[in-house]
Amino acid sequence: MYRSFTYDKFYHYSLAMVMILLCCFPKLIGLGVAILFVVVLFGLRKKNLCWKITPLNYLLVGLYFLYILGIISTNHSNDAWAYAENKISFIIFPIIFSFRPKFKFDLLPILFGLAFGVLYVSVYGIINSFILINQNGWDLNYLISVNISPIHHPTYFAFYIISAVSGLWLLYFENKFPYALKWLIFYTLFCGFIFLLCLSLASILYLFVILGALGILAVRKKYGLRWTLFIALLLPIFFYGISQFVPRIKFEVNNGLSATGKFLTDPIQFVKNKPGDKTGNEVRLVMWATTILEIKDHPWGVGTGNVDEHLSARLKDLGQVTLSKQDDKGHIRYNPHNQFLQTTLEIGFVGLLMLISYIFGLFRMAWKNKNAFLAILAGGLFFNALFESVLQRQSGIVFFSFMLSLMVMILMMNNQKSEAK
């Protein structure tokens, strides 16, 4: 039995362990990465792995060093070094996945690790919700959003669900799913229910994008360009109609469209006219406008750790006294809620260019290799980055840097084998 447990299995299970720890016990992710690093070093010593740099992954390394350079101009060294520590995954995973396996790589254990993690967090969320109901009485709010997803921000967890379910279905269509179809259907329905309870508008919109893209591709293949254009025009109306059947989602969508219309008419006036209580969408638009104004004055960035200080001052100038308030650590309540704006404000347009180049490179690789899973992951990073500072929390930093670096390595290995034939 011991002999059958070969290094390649140990390597795959170590990667799966990282996924499980990230989902279920994120505070232990450092331990998981340390174990994975030891496994990689052992494989290198035994010549099961070989060193080969993957240039696309090293754009993350370049992005990390821009954050390090930004510390030079920081006024908040504690915050700056905390940011540097949080983003260390930008270096760790590109390095780990520069040691490429000489054996055949199997994505199944990693996806099963992610799927198990999603299942664990879902059950944990359900238990948490019913504990709250038992303590405080029945209230629908105890079954949704942060209460059903207490470990991770609902937007991040909703994307974990999309990644796990789509990955498993892709395995099924490739005849690599080892269990009966009924179990995959049951898992999908269960996860779909939890996904809706997360009430992440960004993730729901992204799911519509995925389903719409699949529909368009199917129509294009069977009926040609004319019907494809017709369906492409019809889908937004169709999905908007669906959104109107769920009251909470209906409110978020309609409120978002209304606020966006006013924002686009006059962004500055929109901010000044919203000094009191605001919905989540209105807060997001206020933070976007405020961040853009700061970027105009600081195109090279304000420096790592200085974002809260600059946004607080600008918000105060715009009459947003409540949003401008800082806690005893100098932090404000909301970040820019857009990773592209967040990166530009912190480390300048060079950082933005590097981030966009990385995402574009991922899409190009997915298209070139016809890899739907990488396309979904890259699309998730891009789409969520429009509405959240998705690379500011560990739930986003570790997940995206791990999964994207891994997928890039796998596709580079496949290309290398194809060229060798």
N, C-alpha and C positions, 0 to 999 in steps of 0.2 A: 504494500500500500504506500509506504514511504517513497519507494522508487517511482511510483506512478505520478507522484506530485512533483512534476518537473518545474524548472525555473520559469518557463513561459506561463504556467498556471499561476505561480506565485506572483509574477509580475502583473498579470491581468487582475488578480484578486486584490492586489495592493491599490491599483487604480480604482477598482470598484469601492474599496474601503474609503478612499478619499471622497467619493461621491456620497456615500452613506453618511460619513461624518459631517460633510458640508450641510446636508439636508437636516439630519437629526440632531447633531451635537456640534453646531458651528464653532463653539469655543474650543473644541478639541481639534480643529482643522490643522493647527500648527503641528500637533503630534502626528497626525496622519501624513502630512507632507514630509516630516522628518523621517518617518518609517519608509515612505516611498523613495526618498533620496538614498537611504541605506540600501534598499533593494536595487536601485539603479546602479550604485557603486559596485555592489556584489556582482551584478550582471556584466558590468564592464570588466571587472577583474576576471570573470569566467569566460569572457569573450562572447557573451550572448548578445551584447549590444555594441554598436559602433558609433563613433562621434561623427556627426554630419550636420552642419548648421543649416537651419531652414530660414532663409532671409526674411520671409514675411513675418514670422514670429518675432524677429528681432526689432521690428517696428515698435513692439510693446516695450522692449528694453530701452529703445531710444526715447520713448515717451516717459519712461520712468526717470531717465537721467535729466530730462527737462524739468521734472518736478524737483530733483535734487538741486539743479542750478537755481531754481526759483527760491530755494531756501536762503540764498545769498542776500536777497532783498526782503526777507521776511521781517515783520515786526512782532511775530508771535512764534518764537522758535519751538516751543512745546507743541503747538498745533502742527507746525510744519514737519517736525520729525515724526509726529504721530501719523500724518498723511503718508510720509515716506515709508513708515512701517506697514501701514495698511495696504499700500500698493506694491509691496515687495513681490507679490505674485506675478507682477509684470516681468520680473527677472527670473524668478524660480522656475516657472513652468516652461518658458522658452528654453531654458538651459536643460531641464529634465528631459524635454522632448527633442533635444538635439542628440540625445543618445538613442539612436533608432534600433529597434529589435531586429535581429537577424532571422527570427522566426516569424511565422505568419501571425498577423495581428487579428484579434477577435474583438469586435466592438460589443458583443453580446453581454459579457460580464459587467462592463461599465454601464450600459443601459439598464441592466437588471439592478445594479446598485442604485442608479438614479430612480428607477421605478419603485424599488423598495423604500427609498428615502421619502419619496412623494407619498407613498401609502402610509408610512409611519407618521409623517407630519399631519396628514389628513385625519387619521384616527386620533392623534393627540389633540388636534384642533376641535374635533367633535366632542371629545371628553371635556376639554376646556370650556366649550360653549354650554354644555349641559350642567357643568359645575356652577357656572355663572347664573344659569336659569334657576338652579336649585337654591342658590343663595339669595337671589334677588327677585325671583318671580319671572313669569313669562314675558319676554321682550324679544321681538324678531332681531333687534340689533345685536343680541348676544350670539346669533347664528351666522353673522356675516362679517366681512372685512377682517380687521385685526383680531377679532375674537375667534374666528375659524382658522386664522393663520397667525398664531401667537409667536411662532419661532422666527418667521421671516415676514418682511413687509409683503402685503398681499400681491402687489405687482410682481415682485420677484418670484414668489411662490407660484403664481399663476403661470409664469413663463416656465418654471420647472415642470409644471404639469404638461404644458404644450410640448416641451422637449421630450419628456418621458413617453408620452402617448404617441407622438409622431414617430419617434425613434423605434418604438416597438412595432408600429404598423409597417414601417419601412422594412424592418426585419421580416415581418410576415410576408410581404409581397416579394421579398427576395428568397423566400422559402428557408429562412434561417431562424424562425421563431419555433422553439422546441415544444410548445404546449398546444393544446386544443384551442381552436378559434373562439370557443365560448368563453374561455377565461380572459382572452384579450378584449372581447366585447364587454364582459362584466367589468373589467378594470377600467375600460374607457368610459363607460356610463357612470361609474362611481367617481372617477376623477373629473368627469364633466360636471357632475353635480357640485363637487367641491370648488371647481373652477368658477362656476357661476356665483357661489357664495362669497368668493373672494372680492367680487364687485370691483375688479380692476378694469376700468374703462379702456386703458391703453392695451391691455392684454386681449380684451374682447374685440377691440378694433383690429388688432394684429391677427387674431384668429379669423376674422372676416376676410382679411387680406389673403391669408393662406388658402382658405376655402375658395375665395374668389379667383385666385391665381390657378388653383387646380381645375376649377370649372372652366375658365377661359382656355387653358391648355387642352382640356378634353374636347371642347367645342371646336377649337382651332384644328385639332387633329382630324376630327370627323366631318365637320361641316364647312371649313374654309374661313377666309378672312372676313367676309361680309357678316356672317352670323357671329363671329368672334367680336367684332366691333359693337354689334347690337347688344350682345350679352354684357360686354364691358361697360356700356352705358347704363344698362338696366340694373346691374348688381348693386351699385350704391343705393339706389331707390329701394331695392329689395331688402337690403340689410338694414336700412333706416326703418323700414316698415316693421321688421322683426323686433327692433329695439323698442318700439312703442308698446309692446305687449308686456314688458316687465317694468313695473312702476318706477323702481329705483334707477334702473338703467335709462328709462325714458327721461326721468328728471335730469340725470347727468348729461345725456346727449343733447337735450333741448336747451338746457342751461349753458352748456359748452358752446353750442352753435350761436346762441344769442350773445353771449359775452364776447366770443371771437369776432362777431360782426361789429360790435361797438369798438372793440380793441383795434381792429384794422382801420376803422374810420379815423381815429385819432388816438394813438397809443398813450401819449403823455396825458391827454385830458381824461382818458379812461382811468389811468392810475390816480389822478387827482380827485376824480369823482367817486372813488371807492375807499374813503378813509375809515369806514366802520367795519362791521362784520361782512365777511366775504365767503362765498362758496369755494370749494377746492379748485375749481376751474378758474375762478376770478383771481385767487391767490397766485396760481401758476402764471397767468397773464401779467399780473403786476410784477412778479419776479422776473419774467422774461424782459419786459420793458426796462426795468431798473438795471438789469445786467447788461443789456445792449448799450444803455447810456454810459455805463462804466467802461465797457469795452472801447467805445469811441474815444474816451479819454486815456485809455491805457491799452493800446493795440499790442504791446509786447508783454502784457500781463501785469498783474499787481503783485505777483510773488506768491509762492506756496504758503498757505496759512493766513493770507491777508484778505481773503474774499469776504468774510463776515464783516470785518471792519469797514471795508469800502461800501458794501451793500447797505449796511446800517446807516452810514452817513447819507447815502443817496436816497434811501427810503425816507429818512427824516426830512430831507429837502423837498421831497414830493408829497409831504403831508401824511405819509404812512407811519405814524408814530408807533402804533401797536406792532406792526411788522418789524420796525427798526430796533425794538428793544433787545438788548443783549443780556445774557445771563452772567453769572459771576466769572465764567471762563471766557467771556467776550463773544459767545456764539449767539447768532440769531436763530429764530425758530425754523425758517425755511431756507433751503439752498435754491439755486436758480431753476431747479426742476427741468433741466435740459443739459445733457452731458456735453454737447457741443459748445454751448454758451459757458458752462462751468469751466471746461478745459481752456477755452480762449481767454476768459477773464483771469484765470490763475496763471497760465504759462504762455499766453499769447497766441498769435496766429500761426506760429511755427508748430505749436502743439496741436492746434486744430487741423492743420495740414497733415500732420503725422497720423492723427486719429482717423481722418477721412481716408487717407491713403491705405491704412490698415483695413478698414471696412471694405473699401473698393477692391482691395487685393483678395479679400475673402470671397466676395461675390464673384470675382473673375475666376478664382480657383474652383468655386462651386459650379459655375457655368461650364468651364472647360472640362471638368471631370464628371459633369452631369450628376452631381451629388446633392440630392435634395436635403439631406440632414444638415450639411454645412450651410446650405442656403437658408434653411429655417433658423439656424443658430445666428448666422450673420444678420439676417433680417430682424431677428429679435433684438440683437444689440442695437442696430440702427433705429428701429421703430421705437423701442423703449427709451433710447437716448434722446428722442425728440420730446418726451414728456417727463422723464425722470433723469436725475444725475446718477445714472445707473452704475457708474464706476466709482462711486463715492462710498458705497456700503460694501462690506465684506461679502454679502450675499450675491452681489453682482460682480465684484472684482474677481473673487476666487472662481466662481462658476464660469464666467466668460473666458477668463484667461486660461483656465484648465481645459475646458471643452474645445475652445477654438484652437488652442495650440496643439491639442491632441489630434483633432481632425486634420489640421494642416500637415502634421507629421504622417498620419496614415495615408493621405492622398499623395504626399511626396514619395512615400515608400512604394505605393502602387505604380506611380509613374516611373520610378527607377526600375522596377521589375519589368514593366512594359518595354522600356527602352533596351533592357538587357536581352530580351527575347529576339 
